[in-house]
Amino acid sequence: MSSTTLVPVEEYLRYSEKPNCEYNDGVIYPKAMPTKFHSIIQFAVMMLLRGQGARPFPELTVRISPTKYLVPDVAVAGDFPGPYPTEPVRLCCEILSPEDRLGAMLGKCEEYHAWGVPFCWVIDPVKRTAWEYHSGAEPVRTTETLRAGELEVQLEELFSELDAASTR
């Protein structure tokens, strides 16, 4: 039988170890270590969104509740006071690492939706697939374009960054 040491939220907020960690009711959960493909897609998503006038943030901690903090790979947010959003952001994007599971990421999207985030994307850079999960709807695997309101990312353009990186 194992026991988990509970960590006060104040200690979590001072935590600076890598990889980034998430926090739920006193328990710290490390995120999967990002890979080359993960980083390429994260950067590409940010640049494509930024080109449309959005404000994407990489690895931004968001406070879902006083005892729950998550760290989406990319979050699109307006201005917010303090070091992290305490009100819902516009879009949360999760990029799968090899040890991540789609079902777990879709479950995380449900947590974002319950907090009030209207749009979530889950991207698998290895399989070159992506899902839109909009609040109030079922997740949909998309083959051409990820959408979040007026924001759009063409998958062909996104995944072409992986090809470009492998030829350098």
C-alpha positions as CSV (number, residue, x, y, z in Angstrom):
1,M,0.0,0.0,0.0
2,S,1.4,3.4,-0.9
3,S,0.6,6.8,0.5
4,T,0.7,10.2,-1.2
5,T,2.1,13.2,0.5
6,L,-0.2,16.1,0.2
7,V,1.4,19.4,-0.8
8,P,-0.1,22.8,0.1
9,V,-1.1,24.9,-2.9
10,E,1.3,27.6,-1.8
11,E,4.2,25.1,-2.1
12,Y,3.0,24.0,-5.6
13,L,2.9,27.6,-6.8
14,R,6.6,28.0,-5.8
15,Y,7.5,24.6,-7.5
16,S,10.0,25.1,-10.3
17,E,11.1,21.6,-11.2
18,K,10.9,20.3,-14.8
19,P,8.8,19.0,-16.5
20,N,5.9,21.3,-15.6
21,C,3.5,19.8,-13.1
22,E,-0.2,20.1,-12.5
23,Y,-1.9,20.2,-9.2
24,N,-5.1,18.6,-7.9
25,D,-6.3,18.7,-4.3
26,G,-2.8,18.5,-2.8
27,V,-1.2,16.1,-5.2
28,I,1.4,17.2,-7.8
29,Y,1.2,15.4,-11.2
30,P,4.2,15.8,-13.5
31,K,3.4,16.3,-17.2
32,A,4.9,14.1,-19.8
33,M,8.4,15.2,-21.0
34,P,8.0,17.0,-24.3
35,T,9.7,15.5,-27.4
36,K,11.1,17.2,-30.5
37,F,7.8,16.6,-32.4
38,H,5.9,18.0,-29.5
39,S,8.0,21.1,-29.4
40,I,7.8,21.7,-33.1
41,I,4.0,21.4,-33.1
42,Q,3.7,23.6,-30.0
43,F,5.8,26.4,-31.7
44,A,3.9,26.0,-35.0
45,V,0.5,26.3,-33.3
46,M,1.6,29.4,-31.5
47,M,3.0,31.1,-34.6
48,L,-0.1,30.2,-36.7
49,L,-2.4,31.5,-34.0
50,R,-0.3,34.6,-33.4
51,G,-0.5,35.3,-37.2
52,Q,-4.3,35.6,-36.7
53,G,-4.0,38.2,-33.9
54,A,-4.5,35.7,-31.0
55,R,-2.3,35.8,-27.9
56,P,-1.1,32.2,-27.4
57,F,0.9,31.3,-24.3
58,P,3.1,28.1,-24.0
59,E,2.8,26.0,-20.9
60,L,0.7,28.6,-19.1
61,T,-0.6,27.5,-15.7
62,V,-4.3,28.1,-15.4
63,R,-6.2,28.0,-12.1
64,I,-9.3,25.9,-12.6
65,S,-10.2,26.2,-8.9
66,P,-8.4,27.1,-5.7
67,T,-7.2,23.5,-5.4
68,K,-6.7,22.6,-9.1
69,Y,-4.1,24.0,-11.5
70,L,-3.6,22.6,-15.1
71,V,-0.9,23.4,-17.7
72,P,-2.2,23.3,-21.3
73,D,0.6,23.1,-23.9
74,V,-0.9,26.2,-25.5
75,A,-3.5,28.5,-24.1
76,V,-5.1,31.5,-26.0
77,A,-6.0,34.2,-23.5
78,G,-6.8,37.8,-23.4
79,D,-5.2,40.0,-20.7
80,F,-5.3,38.7,-17.2
81,P,-4.1,40.1,-13.9
82,G,-1.5,38.2,-11.9
83,P,0.8,35.4,-13.0
84,Y,-1.8,33.0,-14.4
85,P,-5.5,33.1,-15.5
86,T,-8.1,32.5,-12.9
87,E,-10.9,33.0,-15.4
88,P,-11.5,30.7,-18.4
89,V,-9.3,31.3,-21.4
90,R,-10.4,31.1,-25.0
91,L,-8.7,28.0,-26.2
92,C,-6.6,25.2,-24.6
93,C,-4.5,23.0,-26.8
94,E,-2.9,19.7,-25.7
95,I,-0.2,18.0,-27.7
96,L,0.3,14.4,-27.1
97,S,3.7,13.1,-26.0
98,P,4.4,9.4,-26.6
99,E,3.2,8.3,-23.1
100,D,0.1,10.4,-23.2
101,R,-3.3,8.8,-24.0
102,L,-6.0,10.4,-26.1
103,G,-8.7,9.5,-23.6
104,A,-6.9,11.2,-20.7
105,M,-6.4,14.4,-22.8
106,L,-10.0,14.4,-23.8
107,G,-10.9,14.1,-20.1
108,K,-8.6,17.1,-19.4
109,C,-10.6,19.0,-22.1
110,E,-13.8,18.2,-20.2
111,E,-12.2,19.8,-17.1
112,Y,-11.3,22.9,-19.2
113,H,-14.9,23.0,-20.5
114,A,-16.4,22.7,-17.0
115,W,-14.2,25.7,-16.0
116,G,-15.7,27.6,-19.0
117,V,-13.2,27.2,-21.8
118,P,-15.2,27.1,-25.1
119,F,-12.6,25.4,-27.3
120,C,-10.0,22.6,-26.9
121,W,-7.7,21.0,-29.4
122,V,-5.8,17.7,-29.0
123,I,-3.0,17.2,-31.5
124,D,-1.0,14.0,-32.0
125,P,2.3,14.9,-33.8
126,V,3.3,11.3,-34.3
127,K,0.1,10.1,-35.9
128,R,-0.5,13.5,-37.5
129,T,-4.1,13.6,-36.3
130,A,-6.1,16.2,-34.4
131,W,-9.4,16.5,-32.5
132,E,-11.6,19.5,-31.8
133,Y,-13.5,19.4,-28.6
134,H,-15.9,22.3,-28.3
135,S,-17.9,22.9,-25.1
136,G,-21.3,21.2,-25.3
137,A,-20.3,18.9,-28.2
138,E,-18.6,15.6,-28.7
139,P,-14.9,15.5,-29.7
140,V,-14.4,15.4,-33.5
141,R,-11.4,14.1,-35.3
142,T,-10.6,16.6,-38.0
143,T,-8.6,16.0,-41.2
144,E,-8.2,19.5,-42.5
145,T,-8.7,22.4,-40.2
146,L,-8.8,23.0,-36.4
147,R,-11.3,25.7,-35.5
148,A,-11.9,27.8,-32.4
149,G,-14.4,30.5,-33.2
150,E,-12.7,32.7,-35.9
151,L,-9.3,31.0,-35.3
152,E,-8.2,28.3,-37.7
153,V,-5.2,26.1,-38.2
154,Q,-4.8,24.1,-41.3
155,L,-3.4,20.6,-40.4
156,E,-1.4,20.4,-43.7
157,E,0.4,23.6,-42.8
158,L,0.8,22.6,-39.1
159,F,2.2,19.1,-39.9
160,S,4.4,20.4,-42.7
161,E,6.6,21.9,-40.0
162,L,7.5,18.3,-39.0
163,D,8.6,17.6,-42.5
164,A,10.7,20.8,-42.6
165,A,12.4,19.9,-39.4
166,S,13.3,16.4,-40.5
167,T,15.0,17.8,-43.7
168,R,17.2,20.3,-41.9
